[in-house]
Amino acid sequence: MISVEDANKIIAFLSAAYMATEDAQARDEFHRLANELRKASGQPTQ
């Protein structure tokens, strides 16, 4: 497992990348990765 704090730091980076692109496929992947981090840290997915 990963700590909630560490997961949220990485999610913040993914969120910035999500906002920096308009490519739908890239956005889907950033969202998927963020949800995987949420799962790994015991947080609910979105």
Backbone atoms as SQL, in Angstrom:
CREATE TABLE atoms (id INTEGER PRIMARY KEY, chain TEXT, resi INTEGER, resn TEXT, atom TEXT, x REAL, y REAL, z REAL);
INSERT INTO atoms VALUES
  (1, 'A', 1, 'MET', 'N', 0.832, -1.195, 0.000),
  (2, 'A', 1, 'MET', 'CA', 0.000, 0.000, 0.000),
  (3, 'A', 1, 'MET', 'C', 0.870, 1.249, 0.000),
  (4, 'A', 2, 'ILE', 'N', 0.279, 2.300, -0.452),
  (5, 'A', 2, 'ILE', 'CA', 0.935, 3.604, -0.472),
  (6, 'A', 2, 'ILE', 'C', 0.179, 4.505, 0.504),
  (7, 'A', 3, 'SER', 'N', 0.884, 5.406, 1.128),
  (8, 'A', 3, 'SER', 'CA', 0.214, 6.299, 2.079),
  (9, 'A', 3, 'SER', 'C', -0.703, 7.259, 1.336),
  (10, 'A', 4, 'VAL', 'N', -1.752, 7.694, 2.024),
  (11, 'A', 4, 'VAL', 'CA', -2.686, 8.654, 1.439),
  (12, 'A', 4, 'VAL', 'C', -1.943, 9.926, 1.044),
  (13, 'A', 5, 'GLU', 'N', -1.046, 10.365, 1.894),
  (14, 'A', 5, 'GLU', 'CA', -0.288, 11.587, 1.619),
  (15, 'A', 5, 'GLU', 'C', 0.530, 11.463, 0.333),
  (16, 'A', 6, 'ASP', 'N', 1.246, 10.365, 0.186),
  (17, 'A', 6, 'ASP', 'CA', 2.059, 10.166, -1.018),
  (18, 'A', 6, 'ASP', 'C', 1.181, 10.013, -2.262),
  (19, 'A', 7, 'ALA', 'N', 0.095, 9.270, -2.124),
  (20, 'A', 7, 'ALA', 'CA', -0.816, 9.101, -3.263),
  (21, 'A', 7, 'ALA', 'C', -1.358, 10.448, -3.702),
  (22, 'A', 8, 'ASN', 'N', -1.743, 11.283, -2.760),
  (23, 'A', 8, 'ASN', 'CA', -2.319, 12.578, -3.110),
  (24, 'A', 8, 'ASN', 'C', -1.296, 13.508, -3.755),
  (25, 'A', 9, 'LYS', 'N', -0.034, 13.376, -3.397),
  (26, 'A', 9, 'LYS', 'CA', 1.007, 14.167, -4.053),
  (27, 'A', 9, 'LYS', 'C', 1.116, 13.786, -5.529),
  (28, 'A', 10, 'ILE', 'N', 1.072, 12.489, -5.802),
  (29, 'A', 10, 'ILE', 'CA', 1.164, 12.023, -7.187),
  (30, 'A', 10, 'ILE', 'C', -0.110, 12.390, -7.947),
  (31, 'A', 11, 'ILE', 'N', -1.263, 12.276, -7.287),
  (32, 'A', 11, 'ILE', 'CA', -2.535, 12.640, -7.911),
  (33, 'A', 11, 'ILE', 'C', -2.541, 14.119, -8.284),
  (34, 'A', 12, 'ALA', 'N', -1.956, 14.964, -7.449),
  (35, 'A', 12, 'ALA', 'CA', -1.880, 16.390, -7.765),
  (36, 'A', 12, 'ALA', 'C', -1.073, 16.609, -9.048),
  (37, 'A', 13, 'PHE', 'N', 0.011, 15.863, -9.212),
  (38, 'A', 13, 'PHE', 'CA', 0.808, 15.943, -10.433),
  (39, 'A', 13, 'PHE', 'C', -0.006, 15.478, -11.636),
  (40, 'A', 14, 'LEU', 'N', -0.719, 14.355, -11.485),
  (41, 'A', 14, 'LEU', 'CA', -1.550, 13.848, -12.571),
  (42, 'A', 14, 'LEU', 'C', -2.658, 14.834, -12.924),
  (43, 'A', 15, 'SER', 'N', -3.196, 15.495, -11.931),
  (44, 'A', 15, 'SER', 'CA', -4.246, 16.482, -12.149),
  (45, 'A', 15, 'SER', 'C', -3.718, 17.652, -12.981),
  (46, 'A', 16, 'ALA', 'N', -2.510, 18.091, -12.692),
  (47, 'A', 16, 'ALA', 'CA', -1.910, 19.177, -13.463),
  (48, 'A', 16, 'ALA', 'C', -1.695, 18.740, -14.915),
  (49, 'A', 17, 'ALA', 'N', -1.241, 17.517, -15.106),
  (50, 'A', 17, 'ALA', 'CA', -1.043, 17.002, -16.459),
  (51, 'A', 17, 'ALA', 'C', -2.386, 16.880, -17.185),
  (52, 'A', 18, 'TYR', 'N', -3.412, 16.438, -16.462),
  (53, 'A', 18, 'TYR', 'CA', -4.762, 16.335, -17.025),
  (54, 'A', 18, 'TYR', 'C', -5.235, 17.687, -17.549),
  (55, 'A', 19, 'MET', 'N', -5.020, 18.716, -16.740),
  (56, 'A', 19, 'MET', 'CA', -5.472, 20.048, -17.115),
  (57, 'A', 19, 'MET', 'C', -4.633, 20.661, -18.239),
  (58, 'A', 20, 'ALA', 'N', -3.420, 20.177, -18.416),
  (59, 'A', 20, 'ALA', 'CA', -2.515, 20.740, -19.417),
  (60, 'A', 20, 'ALA', 'C', -2.738, 20.172, -20.820),
  (61, 'A', 21, 'THR', 'N', -3.560, 19.137, -20.928),
  (62, 'A', 21, 'THR', 'CA', -3.786, 18.531, -22.238),
  (63, 'A', 21, 'THR', 'C', -5.272, 18.570, -22.592),
  (64, 'A', 22, 'GLU', 'N', -5.522, 18.546, -23.871),
  (65, 'A', 22, 'GLU', 'CA', -6.899, 18.447, -24.353),
  (66, 'A', 22, 'GLU', 'C', -7.148, 17.092, -24.995),
  (67, 'A', 23, 'ASP', 'N', -6.123, 16.246, -25.024),
  (68, 'A', 23, 'ASP', 'CA', -6.224, 14.920, -25.618),
  (69, 'A', 23, 'ASP', 'C', -7.090, 14.018, -24.728),
  (70, 'A', 24, 'ALA', 'N', -8.197, 13.559, -25.255),
  (71, 'A', 24, 'ALA', 'CA', -9.149, 12.764, -24.466),
  (72, 'A', 24, 'ALA', 'C', -8.539, 11.457, -23.983),
  (73, 'A', 25, 'GLN', 'N', -7.737, 10.817, -24.813),
  (74, 'A', 25, 'GLN', 'CA', -7.118, 9.547, -24.427),
  (75, 'A', 25, 'GLN', 'C', -6.130, 9.758, -23.279),
  (76, 'A', 26, 'ALA', 'N', -5.366, 10.823, -23.333),
  (77, 'A', 26, 'ALA', 'CA', -4.427, 11.133, -22.253),
  (78, 'A', 26, 'ALA', 'C', -5.184, 11.444, -20.969),
  (79, 'A', 27, 'ARG', 'N', -6.253, 12.203, -21.073),
  (80, 'A', 27, 'ARG', 'CA', -7.054, 12.530, -19.879),
  (81, 'A', 27, 'ARG', 'C', -7.642, 11.271, -19.250),
  (82, 'A', 28, 'ASP', 'N', -8.129, 10.357, -20.087),
  (83, 'A', 28, 'ASP', 'CA', -8.661, 9.093, -19.569),
  (84, 'A', 28, 'ASP', 'C', -7.587, 8.326, -18.808),
  (85, 'A', 29, 'GLU', 'N', -6.378, 8.321, -19.341),
  (86, 'A', 29, 'GLU', 'CA', -5.284, 7.596, -18.688),
  (87, 'A', 29, 'GLU', 'C', -4.876, 8.269, -17.380),
  (88, 'A', 30, 'PHE', 'N', -4.802, 9.600, -17.341),
  (89, 'A', 30, 'PHE', 'CA', -4.485, 10.296, -16.097),
  (90, 'A', 30, 'PHE', 'C', -5.548, 9.996, -15.039),
  (91, 'A', 31, 'HIS', 'N', -6.798, 9.962, -15.438),
  (92, 'A', 31, 'HIS', 'CA', -7.889, 9.670, -14.507),
  (93, 'A', 31, 'HIS', 'C', -7.786, 8.235, -13.989),
  (94, 'A', 32, 'ARG', 'N', -7.499, 7.304, -14.896),
  (95, 'A', 32, 'ARG', 'CA', -7.353, 5.898, -14.505),
  (96, 'A', 32, 'ARG', 'C', -6.213, 5.728, -13.504),
  (97, 'A', 33, 'LEU', 'N', -5.089, 6.366, -13.792),
  (98, 'A', 33, 'LEU', 'CA', -3.940, 6.268, -12.902),
  (99, 'A', 33, 'LEU', 'C', -4.243, 6.866, -11.524),
  (100, 'A', 34, 'ALA', 'N', -4.937, 7.981, -11.506),
  (101, 'A', 34, 'ALA', 'CA', -5.310, 8.598, -10.231),
  (102, 'A', 34, 'ALA', 'C', -6.212, 7.655, -9.429),
  (103, 'A', 35, 'ASN', 'N', -7.147, 6.995, -10.102),
  (104, 'A', 35, 'ASN', 'CA', -8.012, 6.054, -9.395),
  (105, 'A', 35, 'ASN', 'C', -7.238, 4.843, -8.881),
  (106, 'A', 36, 'GLU', 'N', -6.257, 4.389, -9.626),
  (107, 'A', 36, 'GLU', 'CA', -5.420, 3.278, -9.147),
  (108, 'A', 36, 'GLU', 'C', -4.663, 3.691, -7.885),
  (109, 'A', 37, 'LEU', 'N', -4.174, 4.918, -7.867),
  (110, 'A', 37, 'LEU', 'CA', -3.497, 5.419, -6.670),
  (111, 'A', 37, 'LEU', 'C', -4.466, 5.525, -5.492),
  (112, 'A', 38, 'ARG', 'N', -5.677, 5.967, -5.776),
  (113, 'A', 38, 'ARG', 'CA', -6.686, 6.045, -4.711),
  (114, 'A', 38, 'ARG', 'C', -6.955, 4.659, -4.136),
  (115, 'A', 39, 'LYS', 'N', -7.124, 3.667, -5.013),
  (116, 'A', 39, 'LYS', 'CA', -7.359, 2.291, -4.556),
  (117, 'A', 39, 'LYS', 'C', -6.189, 1.792, -3.706),
  (118, 'A', 40, 'ALA', 'N', -4.972, 2.032, -4.188),
  (119, 'A', 40, 'ALA', 'CA', -3.786, 1.545, -3.493),
  (120, 'A', 40, 'ALA', 'C', -3.587, 2.201, -2.135),
  (121, 'A', 41, 'SER', 'N', -4.177, 3.379, -1.961),
  (122, 'A', 41, 'SER', 'CA', -4.023, 4.081, -0.674),
  (123, 'A', 41, 'SER', 'C', -5.284, 3.988, 0.188),
  (124, 'A', 42, 'GLY', 'N', -6.260, 3.201, -0.259),
  (125, 'A', 42, 'GLY', 'CA', -7.462, 3.003, 0.536),
  (126, 'A', 42, 'GLY', 'C', -8.479, 4.124, 0.442),
  (127, 'A', 43, 'GLN', 'N', -8.353, 4.955, -0.568),
  (128, 'A', 43, 'GLN', 'CA', -9.306, 6.060, -0.755),
  (129, 'A', 43, 'GLN', 'C', -10.382, 5.649, -1.759),
  (130, 'A', 44, 'PRO', 'N', -11.540, 6.277, -1.674),
  (131, 'A', 44, 'PRO', 'CA', -12.585, 5.953, -2.674),
  (132, 'A', 44, 'PRO', 'C', -12.192, 6.501, -4.044),
  (133, 'A', 45, 'THR', 'N', -12.585, 5.778, -5.081),
  (134, 'A', 45, 'THR', 'CA', -12.302, 6.233, -6.448),
  (135, 'A', 45, 'THR', 'C', -13.343, 7.256, -6.869),
  (136, 'A', 46, 'GLN', 'N', -13.006, 7.990, -7.905),
  (137, 'A', 46, 'GLN', 'CA', -13.916, 9.012, -8.425),
  (138, 'A', 46, 'GLN', 'C', -14.267, 8.750, -9.851);
